[in-house]
Amino acid sequence: MSAANSPTLSVATASVSSAPALVLTVATRIPAKYRRQLTDAGIVGPQAQTNFLVLHALAVTVGALAAVWFVLGTHPSIATWFPALTMGALAGWWLPRSWLEWKQTQRRIEIVSDFPVMLDLLQISLQGGMGLPAAWDVVAFNLSGTGDAMAQEMRRVAFEVNFGTTWSQSLSTASERTGVPDFRSLGSLLQQTERFGTELSQAIQVLSDSLRNEEIESIEERAHRASVLMLVPIGVLLLPSTLLLILVPMFTMLLETLQDANNS
């Protein structure tokens, strides 16, 4: 599939060309680190990133004004304006950033959970006689409804490959971008199969089984760790009540014995 005829390339080119000039200007001024965080959270494209930047600035403004309005209603003093303004602005800045970090984490979890499914579909497509680029595009299309994050990353990888980047380099970049090392493992696998001439579908099946085994081991490890951690709250909650059940009757009997001894 050539770069000119690629649907991924045409969609990306159309999205950039259709964006307003003002949006493109604002998007190019977003710091690279902040733009990468937006991309990691699934906010891709000049329009979406500019919209989030505007909402972030709006949240800071609304937070500052709301804090000042609240303080003026309770303590109408000029001395309280600046602290309230600062705290409200910080709250308005922190909330979108926290949501962005949460979105990054959720997207990473979604990609990790969909990765074995993607490998299975890729293996089936390769066994059906498709080449790797065509199979990759088919799997990305089929995952668009259920695994949007994975499909989005697959389209980005295909976009980079269509512009001349190797599969291993593009998948390594996807691994750095998403924080999912499975992309790098797949890139190394593709590089090895190309070098040694092994069958790609069988190699992908081995990688898929390996990832599933790692996931099962991780779940079992978390379950064992949770059972150990549960001993602490159980001990904290049950020990006081157990001591009360044992000591209170003994203390009551001791008081009654002492009282009888004093009366006699």
C-alpha positions in Angstrom: 0.0 0.0 0.0 1.6 3.3 -1.0 1.6 6.4 1.1 -0.5 8.3 -1.4 -3.3 5.7 -1.4 -3.2 5.0 2.4 -6.5 5.7 4.1 -4.6 6.6 7.3 -2.6 9.2 5.4 -5.6 10.7 3.7 -7.5 11.0 7.0 -4.6 12.6 8.8 -4.0 15.0 5.9 -7.7 15.9 5.7 -7.8 16.6 9.5 -4.8 18.9 9.3 -6.0 20.8 6.2 -9.5 21.3 7.5 -8.3 22.8 10.8 -8.7 26.6 11.0 -5.6 28.7 10.7 -6.1 30.1 14.2 -6.4 26.6 15.7 -3.2 25.5 13.9 -1.4 28.6 15.2 -2.4 27.9 18.8 -1.6 24.2 18.5 1.9 24.9 17.3 2.5 27.0 20.3 1.6 24.3 22.8 4.8 23.1 24.6 6.1 19.8 23.3 5.9 18.1 26.7 2.3 19.2 27.2 1.4 18.2 23.6 2.8 14.7 24.3 0.7 14.4 27.4 -2.4 15.3 25.5 -1.5 12.7 22.8 -0.8 10.0 25.5 -4.3 10.7 26.8 -5.9 10.2 23.4 -6.4 13.9 22.6 -4.9 14.0 19.1 -5.1 16.7 16.5 -4.8 20.5 16.5 -8.5 21.0 17.1 -8.9 18.7 20.1 -5.6 19.8 21.7 -6.6 23.5 21.3 -10.1 22.8 22.7 -8.5 21.2 25.8 -6.1 24.1 26.2 -9.0 26.6 26.1 -11.0 24.5 28.6 -7.9 24.4 30.9 -7.6 28.1 30.8 -11.3 28.5 31.4 -11.1 26.2 34.4 -8.3 28.3 35.9 -10.4 31.5 35.3 -13.6 30.1 36.7 -11.8 28.6 39.7 -10.2 31.9 40.6 -13.5 33.9 40.2 -15.5 31.4 42.1 -13.0 31.4 45.0 -13.1 35.3 45.1 -16.9 35.3 45.0 -17.1 32.8 47.8 -14.6 34.7 50.0 -16.3 38.1 49.4 -19.6 36.6 50.4 -18.2 35.4 53.7 -15.3 37.7 54.6 -15.6 40.9 52.5 -12.1 42.1 52.9 -9.5 43.1 50.3 -6.8 41.2 52.2 -8.6 37.9 51.4 -8.8 38.5 47.6 -5.3 37.5 46.6 -5.1 34.2 48.6 -8.6 33.2 47.4 -7.7 34.1 43.8 -4.5 32.1 44.0 -6.1 29.0 45.6 -9.0 29.1 43.1 -6.6 29.4 40.1 -4.5 26.5 41.4 -7.6 24.3 41.9 -8.7 25.2 38.3 -5.2 24.3 37.0 -4.9 21.1 39.0 -8.3 19.5 38.2 -7.8 19.3 34.4 -4.2 18.1 34.9 -5.4 15.3 37.3 -8.0 14.3 34.8 -5.4 14.2 32.1 -3.1 11.9 34.2 -6.1 9.7 34.9 -7.0 9.5 31.2 -3.4 8.6 30.4 -3.5 5.7 32.9 -6.8 4.4 31.7 -5.7 4.6 28.1 -2.5 2.6 28.9 -4.6 0.0 30.8 -6.9 -0.3 27.8 -4.1 -0.8 25.4 -2.4 -3.4 27.5 -5.7 -5.4 27.8 -6.4 -5.2 24.1 -2.9 -6.1 23.0 -3.3 -9.9 23.0 -6.6 -9.5 21.1 -4.8 -7.4 18.5 -2.1 -10.0 18.1 -4.8 -12.7 17.6 -6.6 -10.8 14.9 -3.3 -9.9 13.3 -2.3 -13.6 13.2 -5.6 -14.6 11.7 -5.3 -12.0 9.0 -1.7 -13.0 8.2 -2.7 -16.7 8.0 -5.5 -15.6 5.6 -2.8 -14.5 3.1 -2.7 -10.8 3.8 0.6 -8.9 4.0 1.6 -7.1 7.1 0.5 -3.6 6.1 -3.0 -4.8 4.9 -3.5 -7.0 7.9 -2.5 -4.1 10.2 -5.0 -1.8 8.6 -7.8 -4.4 8.8 -7.1 -5.1 12.5 -7.1 -1.3 13.3 -10.4 -1.0 11.5 -12.0 -3.9 13.4 -10.8 -2.6 16.8 -12.2 0.9 16.2 -15.4 0.1 18.0 -14.2 -1.8 21.0 -10.6 -0.8 21.4 -10.4 2.8 20.3 -7.0 3.5 22.1 -5.4 0.5 20.4 -6.9 1.3 17.0 -5.7 4.9 17.3 -2.1 3.8 18.1 -2.2 1.3 15.3 -3.3 4.0 12.8 -0.4 6.2 14.1 2.1 3.4 13.5 0.7 2.8 10.0 1.0 6.5 9.3 4.7 6.6 10.3 5.4 3.4 8.3 3.8 4.9 5.2 6.2 7.8 5.5 9.3 5.5 5.4 9.8 4.6 9.1 10.5 0.9 9.7 8.1 -1.2 11.7 10.5 -1.7 14.6 11.2 2.1 14.9 7.6 3.0 14.7 6.6 0.4 17.3 9.4 1.5 19.5 8.1 5.1 19.3 4.6 3.8 20.2 6.1 2.1 23.2 7.7 5.3 24.4 4.6 7.3 23.7 2.1 5.0 25.5 4.3 3.5 28.1 3.4 0.0 26.9 6.5 -2.2 26.4 4.6 -4.7 24.3 4.9 -2.5 21.2 8.6 -2.7 21.5 8.5 -6.4 21.8 6.4 -6.7 18.7 8.8 -4.4 16.8 11.7 -6.6 17.9 9.8 -9.7 16.8 9.1 -8.2 13.3 12.7 -7.3 12.9 13.8 -10.8 13.9 11.4 -12.5 11.5 12.5 -10.3 8.7 16.2 -11.1 9.4 15.9 -14.8 10.0 13.0 -15.6 7.6 10.8 -17.2 10.2 7.0 -17.4 9.7 5.4 -14.2 11.1 2.1 -15.7 12.1 3.7 -18.4 14.3 6.0 -15.9 15.9 3.0 -13.6 16.7 1.2 -16.6 18.2 4.1 -17.3 20.5 4.2 -13.6 21.6 0.5 -13.6 22.2 0.7 -16.7 24.4 3.7 -15.2 26.3 1.8 -11.9 27.0 -1.3 -13.9 28.2 0.9 -15.9 30.6 2.5 -12.8 31.9 -0.9 -11.3 32.5 -2.1 -14.4 34.4 1.0 -14.4 36.5 0.5 -10.7 37.3 -3.1 -11.3 38.3 -2.0 -14.1 40.6 0.7 -12.0 42.1 -1.7 -9.2 42.8 -4.1 -11.6 44.4 -1.5 -13.0 46.7 -0.4 -9.5 47.6 -3.9 -8.4 48.3 -4.5 -11.4 50.6 -1.4 -10.4 52.6 -2.4 -6.7 52.8 -5.9 -7.7 54.0 -4.3 -9.1 57.2 -3.5 -5.6 58.4 -7.1 -4.1 58.4 -8.5 -7.4 59.6 -6.1 -7.4 62.6 -6.7 -3.8 63.3 -10.5 -4.2 63.2 -10.8 -7.6 64.9 -8.1 -7.4 67.6 -9.8 -4.6 69.6 -13.2 -6.3 69.6 -11.6 -9.6 70.5 -9.8 -8.1 73.4 -13.0 -6.4 74.6 -14.9 -9.7 74.5 -12.2 -11.4 76.5 -11.2 -8.7 79.0 -14.5 -7.1 79.8 -16.1 -10.2 81.4 -12.9 -10.9 83.3 -12.7 -7.3 84.5 -16.4 -7.5 85.5 -15.8 -10.7 87.4 -12.8 -9.2 89.1 -14.7 -6.2 90.3 -17.6 -8.3 91.6 -15.0 -10.5 93.5 -13.4 -7.4 95.0 -16.8 -6.0 95.9 -17.8 -9.2 97.7 -14.5 -9.3 99.5 -15.0 -5.8 100.8 -18.6 -6.4 101.9 -17.5 -9.5 103.8 
